Amino acid sequence: MEIKAGLQGRAQETVTAAVTAKAVGSGSLAVYATPAMCALMEKAACAAIDDLLQEGESSVGTLLEIVHERASAPGSLITAVAHLTEVKGRGLSFTVEAADEKGPIGRGRHQRVIVNVEKFLARLG
C-alpha cells in the first residue's frame, strides 16, 4: 500500500487532569486543553500514515491551523480523525477534526513532511 489521498487515521483519549488547560498552562480552567487537542489531531494524522513509511522514515508536523469550538469536561472521550487530502512529494495535507460524546469540538487543517530520521537528526547537531 502507498501513501495516497483518502487515507484516514484516528486517535482517542479521555480528558484527565493531565490534559486540562489548567495543567498544561494554556488557561486556568479544568477543561480539555487546546494544545492537547492539537496533539491528538497530529496523532491521528500519524496513525493514517505511520504503517506505510519506509524503514528509517518518520514524519514531522509543519503546519496546524485549528479552531477549538467547544469545551469538554474531565471524563469526556475525545476522538480525533485525520483525512489525508493531498500528497505532494514528501508533503502531506490533512483535514482534522475532533469530537467528544456530545459532538464536534474542533476542526482544521494539518501538514506533515516525510523525513529521513538520520538526516533530520543530524541537522540538529
N, C-alpha and C positions, 0 to 999 in steps of 0.2 A: 504494500500500500504506500502511496505517496502523500506528501503534504499538499493538499489542494483545497480550494474554497469548498465550503459545505461541511467541513469537519466541525464537530461540536464537543465542548468539554464542560464538565460540571464539577463544582466543589461545594461542600457544605460545612457549616459549623454552627454550634449552639452559642448564643450570646451568654458568656460568662463574665464575671467581674474583670477578668484579664483583658477583654476586648471592648470595654466600655470607653467612652470619651474621657471619663474621669481618670481611668487607669493609664491610658496611653498619652494623656496630656493634650488632647485635641479639644477639650472642653471640660466643663465642671459637672456634667450630669452622668448618671449611671445608665446610659443608653448605648446602643451599638455605635461604635466609633466609625466615622467616615474612613480613617486610614485602614481600619480592619476590613471594611467593605472593599476598599481598593485592593488590598492584598488578596482577598478571596476571589475577586474578579480576575486578578492575574493568575491565581492558582487554577482557576477554571480554564483560562487560555492555555496554560502549560499542559493541563490534562488533555486538551484536544490534540496536542502535537508530540508530547514527550516520547511516546512509544514509537514514533516514526523518525526520530532523529537518528543520525548515524553515530557510531561509536566516536567519542571524542567531541561531540557537538552538544551544545546547550542553546538556550535562547535567553535573551535579556530584554526587559521592557524598555521602551524608548519614549512612549507617549501614553498617557492615560487622561482622558477628558471625561469626567463623570458629573452627574448630578445625584445628590443624595436627597430623595424626595420626601422620605418619611422616617420617623424614628422607630426603632424596635427595642422592646423591653428585654431585660435579662430573662433567659429561659427560651427565647424565641429561636426557632431553627431557621437559619439563613441559607438560602440556596443561590449560588451564582452560576450563570450559564454564559459561555462564550461561544460565539459563532464565527468561524473563520470566513471572512468575506472576500479576501484578496491575497494573492501571493505574488510578489514581485521580486524575483531573485531570492535573496535571503530575507527579505522583508515580509512581514505578515501583518495583516489588518484584521481586527476583530470588532464585532459589536458585543457589548457585555451588558448583562442585566442581573439584578439581584432582587430577591423577594423573600418575605417571611410568610408565615401561615395566613396572614391577612391580605397579602397581595404584594405588588411591586414596591420596592423601597429605593431603587436606584437603577441608573442606566447610563450608557455612554459608549465610547469607543476606545480601543486599545491597540497599540502597535508593539510588535516584538521583532527582533532581528536574530537570526540563527548565527551563532558564532562557534569558532573552533576554540574550545576551552583553553588549550595550552597557549595558543597565540594571544587570546584575550587576557589571560592572567599574566603573561609575560610583559604585556604593555603596561601593567600596573606598577611594575618594579622599576 
